[in-house]
Amino acid sequence: MSMDRDYAPLSAACVRALNDKMYDKRKAAALEIEKMVKEFAAVNNSMQIRRLLKVLGQDFSMSKNANTKKGGLIGLAAMAVGLGKDSVNYIDDLIIPILVNLNDADLKVRYYASESLYNVSKVARSAVLKHFPDIFKSLSKLATDPDQNVKNASELLDRLMKDIVTDNSNIFDLVGFIPLLRERIYTENTFAKQFIISWITVLDDVPSIDLVIYLPEILDGLFKMLSDPTFEIKKMCDAVLKKFLDDLRHNPEKVNYTDMINTIVIYSYSTDEFVQFTAMCWIKEFIDMYGSNILPFASNILKASMASNSNQDIESQIRIKQTAKLVNSTLMELINGIEDNTDVIEKYEEGKNLDLASVITVLTKELGGSTIETKITVLKWIYHLFIHLPNRILMYMESIFPLLLTTLSYPNEEVVQNDLKVIAKIISPSAAQTNNKQYFDQFILSLLKQFSCDRTLLKDRGQFIIRQICGLLNSNDIYRTLSTFLLEETNMKFASVMIGTLNTILLTSPELYDLRTQLRDVENQENREMFLCLFRTWCHNPVAAVALCLLTQNYFLVCKLLQTFASMDVTIDLLIEVDKLIQLLESPIFIYLRMELLEEPVNQYLIKALYGLLMIMPQSDAFHLLRHRLKCVPHSRMGSEMPASENVEKDFKGMFDTSTMLNHFTTLQEKHRNYRINTNSIQQIDKAIAKIDIQ
């Protein structure tokens, strides 16, 4: 530094001391400057003060020499001390040169700049807030400084600035501060994150500073910071978020929540379990706070809750799942208060309209490919919507119903139970839509198609599905419709197997108790028509037809049917079915039939029917079972004859055209015989072609 220049009012000795590399000499010069400035201030010699500020601020602080810079910085601090309260009038000239040096390449210059700004701020207090944005920017950089001494000095300065802001919150420019905060909150540096969170914490604790208003602008950054691997940062950030959430609970209307909902929904998908849990907690609180105002975001929240609900049942994820379930149930409750009138959907108050289309899109997507738990949740949602919004959901049936039908083949019973519950609601006669018959028929046809294409499904789940739907709906309607469609079935093998399944359910399931009772009372015309409807289709399966007639006590017809067995192709499968029927005759369902064997006079057609079954069977366990049963019939009644009039009445010959029924049976069985022949021929041809191809 040239000593020829005029540095007045500094003396030459003072200039040399300020330029010295020894700290003690610079310190001594600073004390001289302090004394000089006090004298100038005492006589209001502002011209000399400004002259001195210019020398220290420009000639010294902006020098290329590191020691000269240090001298200038300590000199400016000394001036502030000398000026005392009057430093407010010179704050720009005091602060600006120091701020420049806070970013100096020399770590010692940065250290002295921090110390200098600390001393100036300690004296000027609230006056430095004018330069707060630049001070804050510099502090955020110094927080990441590689030198520990610089870092320590900046931390002292940082604490002082927080005190100044807290003590002068009434003049602090919060609006101007928010962009600084928003810009730096995304820093990747660990120390910078601690710095940012510490400032948010301090400002939020000041009663007169309402930082929560600006939460939408910094919430994304806070959640991003929450995923930091450093425990301390996670802990600090969590505390800040909890404080903000508590502030919101006390006054939720002061904040624009719409942007925040989308933010927390995004973070509910985080791979960081703590972030995911925190986001789900916020969503739950938002639903509680804002109620129906949340409905426009229902689809996003629903999707998020289902994603969290699909977590594994491990300890770290259990609380996430539990919170997701709470979110889901709370959101579901909001649906209860929505009007179902499709004419006024668009007239809803702004911000309270449920976007049902988006909700349905989420539900159908999740139903198509997800975990068991999620599928069940989706089905409960669809059921809930049908309960509370039956008219509005009607327009989405084309996308929902096919998926429900497909879900019937899902291998989990609870899923299928819930699926059937929804389907039953849709096809129920009490449903809001007028075309429920269309969906009812579509369901039955789809069910038959699935069973036909997937025999394993029929074998493993057929009885379960049919029993469930019969328990949910009118079993008469189910059986009548199934019977009607199966009568026209062209796949004879499937028709026979399907009727066998339906017959077993009819004879054994508690859900079919009412239908069994009605079928036994064929004197009632409606019941008689039901029996005839079933019989026509039950003829696909000879043993099922016999069982149906035994159930309805039409023993005369049983005898006639059994006589036709002699001319039929009696297969092993048919004998197995007869075996099962004989065992069923020993079940509680046929107790009335067994008791009839004690009546006087005994019904000869019943005796003949049972012996007919006996004659068809080889001497198996079932054969001996039935033979022992017939031995229990008193011999005195075995040969007794019924009066002709009683025979007619007892066997309902006057109610049914037995001849026509037998003709229908034989005709249908002939179709089955031809079907088997054709099927065998085709199989033989296929085998022959396969051999030719191989050769």
Secondary structure, 3 states (H helix, E strand, C coil): CCCCCCCCCCCHHHHHHHHCCCHHHHHHHHHHHHHHHHHHHHCCCHHHHHHHHHHHHHHHCCCCCHHHHHHHHHHHHHHHHHHHHHHHHHHHHHHHHHHHHCCCCCHHHHHHHHHHHHHHHHHHHHHHHHHHHHHHHHHHHHCCCCCHHHHHHHHHHHHHHHHHHHHCCCCCCHHHHHHHHHHHCCCCCHHHHHHHHHHHHHHHHCCCCCHHHHHHHHHHHHHHHHCCCCHHHHHHHHHHHHHHHHHHHHCHHHCCHHHHHHHHHHHCCCCCHHHHHHHHHHHHHHHHHHHHHHHHHHHHHHHHHHHHHCCCCCHHHHHHHHHHHHHHHHHHHHHCCCCCCHHHHHHCCCCCCCCHHHHHHHHHHHHHCCCHHHHHHHHHHHHHHHHHCHHHHHHHHHHHHHHHHHHCCCCCHHHHHHHHHHHHHHHCCCCCCCCHHHHHHHHHHHHHHHHHHCHHHHHHHHHHHHHHHHHHCCHHHHHHHHHHHHHCCCCHHHHHHHHHHHHHHHHHCHHHHHHHHHHCCCCCHHHHHHHHHHHHHHCCCHHHHHHHHHHCCCHHHHHHHHHHHHHCCCCHHHHHHHHHHHHHCCCHHHHHHHHHCCCCCCCHHHHHHHHHHHHHCCCCHHHHHHHHHHHCCCHHHHCCCCCHHHHHHHCCCCCCCHHHHHHHHHHHHHHHHHHHHHHHHHHHHHHHHHHHHHC
